[in-house]
Amino acid sequence: MVEEHFKAKSGVSGTAMKIAETLDIETENINSVRAGGIVGKREVIFGFPYQTVRLVHESISREAFGSGALFVAENLKSKLKGLYNFEDILRPYFFAQTPDMLS
């Protein structure tokens, strides 16, 4: 896994750590790049015989963070009080909700 951030960012990003945890990747296998002009980028590289698969998430503007916070706030308005993670917010946008999925 490779994660890239702006020059002043210290340590491995929390997002990269969460991705590594989810994919059961050792944190020693996270490579960090710090350079000017980068907002934030995470890339997970899977090597297979005769091919490579790359999953990339890249923030190209800090505006993404503000609009992301507003998106979450809008989606939390209609939810019951409680604790939610980002998966809870995004799930309806990626998976069709059927009655058997709700239990």
C-alpha positions as CSV (number, residue, x, y, z in Angstrom):
1,M,0.0,0.0,0.0
2,V,1.2,3.5,-0.8
3,E,-0.2,6.6,0.8
4,E,0.8,10.2,-0.3
5,H,0.2,13.4,1.5
6,F,1.3,17.0,1.7
7,K,4.9,17.7,2.8
8,A,4.0,18.7,6.4
9,K,1.9,15.6,7.2
10,S,3.6,13.5,9.9
11,G,3.1,9.7,10.3
12,V,1.0,7.3,8.3
13,S,-2.5,8.7,7.7
14,G,-5.5,7.4,9.7
15,T,-7.3,6.5,6.5
16,A,-4.3,4.4,5.3
17,M,-4.2,2.7,8.7
18,K,-8.0,1.9,8.5
19,I,-7.7,0.5,5.0
20,A,-4.7,-1.6,6.1
21,E,-6.7,-2.9,9.1
22,T,-9.7,-3.8,6.9
23,L,-7.6,-5.6,4.3
24,D,-5.4,-7.3,7.0
25,I,-2.3,-5.6,5.7
26,E,0.6,-5.2,8.1
27,T,1.3,-1.5,8.8
28,E,5.0,-2.1,7.9
29,N,3.7,-2.6,4.3
30,I,2.4,0.9,4.1
31,N,4.8,3.2,2.2
32,S,4.4,6.9,2.8
33,V,5.3,9.7,0.4
34,R,5.4,13.3,1.5
35,A,5.7,16.0,-1.2
36,G,4.4,19.5,-2.1
37,G,1.2,19.7,-4.1
38,I,-0.4,16.5,-2.8
39,V,-3.6,16.7,-0.8
40,G,-4.0,13.0,-0.1
41,K,-3.9,9.7,-2.0
42,R,-4.1,6.1,-1.0
43,E,-3.3,3.2,-3.3
44,V,-3.6,-0.5,-2.6
45,I,-1.7,-2.6,-5.1
46,F,-2.5,-6.3,-5.6
47,G,0.1,-8.3,-7.5
48,F,-1.2,-11.4,-9.4
49,P,0.5,-13.5,-12.0
50,Y,0.6,-11.5,-15.3
51,Q,-1.4,-8.6,-13.9
52,T,-1.7,-5.9,-11.3
53,V,-4.9,-4.5,-9.7
54,R,-4.7,-1.0,-8.2
55,L,-7.4,0.6,-6.0
56,V,-6.9,4.3,-5.7
57,H,-8.6,7.0,-3.6
58,E,-7.3,10.5,-4.2
59,S,-8.4,13.8,-2.8
60,I,-7.6,16.6,-5.3
61,S,-8.9,19.5,-3.2
62,R,-9.3,20.1,0.5
63,E,-12.9,21.2,-0.4
64,A,-13.7,17.4,-0.5
65,F,-13.4,17.3,3.3
66,G,-15.9,20.1,3.9
67,S,-18.4,18.7,1.4
68,G,-17.9,15.2,2.9
69,A,-18.8,16.5,6.3
70,L,-21.9,18.2,4.9
71,F,-22.9,15.0,3.1
72,V,-22.7,13.0,6.4
73,A,-24.6,15.6,8.3
74,E,-27.4,15.6,5.7
75,N,-27.6,11.8,5.9
76,L,-27.6,11.7,9.7
77,K,-30.6,14.0,10.0
78,S,-33.1,11.2,9.3
79,K,-31.4,8.5,11.5
80,L,-32.2,7.6,15.0
81,K,-29.8,8.7,17.8
82,G,-26.8,6.5,18.0
83,L,-23.3,5.8,16.8
84,Y,-22.7,5.4,13.0
85,N,-19.6,4.8,10.9
86,F,-19.0,5.9,7.4
87,E,-20.1,2.5,6.1
88,D,-23.5,3.0,7.6
89,I,-23.9,6.3,5.7
90,L,-22.6,5.0,2.4
91,R,-24.3,1.5,2.4
92,P,-27.6,2.7,0.9
93,Y,-25.8,4.3,-2.0
94,F,-23.9,1.1,-2.9
95,F,-26.2,-1.7,-2.0
96,A,-29.9,-2.2,-2.7
97,Q,-31.7,-2.6,0.7
98,T,-33.9,-5.6,0.7
99,P,-35.9,-6.8,3.8
100,D,-33.5,-9.7,4.4
101,M,-30.5,-7.4,4.4
102,L,-32.0,-5.2,7.2
103,S,-31.9,-7.9,9.9
